[in-house]
């Protein structure tokens, strides 16, 4: 599978440490724990968590944490990694959206860790997923650290030709669409000019008929 970045409708510029943002970002299935509990002080780690979720999904075509609500999403995550961090539990309990709701929790025997869920994937792929899906965003890997993992060895050589081919196809498609738009534009202009000539011809004919009738009256 290939992970493609798209749909930047919720993208925003990060203002720096301690900045506050809305917690409503990204699709629920790829939302990090800090977002789910309502943390408004977050950073690039939320995107790294989403990448880890997607790497898992393209492995078998199934979403890693398919929650039906924010609480259910947290439950899926806790069932895989265990107890939330103290900060996350504190934010959950202070969040007015979760008044009267208990923090999701599971027993040790109920955990379904990544290796148990993906028993046949290579160790280097599991390493990347684990580095992305750390509860603590400060411990989560950066993109630079991820690219140094052996899982991505040879990625550039393999992906570069595919990327160049895709860019050529996109460029050709864009050129064809532009030609079609230009043809439609010229066609519309031609029709407009034709209608104008027809109207002028009709007016001339009306004026000619009036003059003939007037002239006939004078002769008689």
Order of alpha helices (4+ residues) and beta strands (2+ residues): alpha-alpha-alpha-alpha-alpha-alpha-alpha-alpha
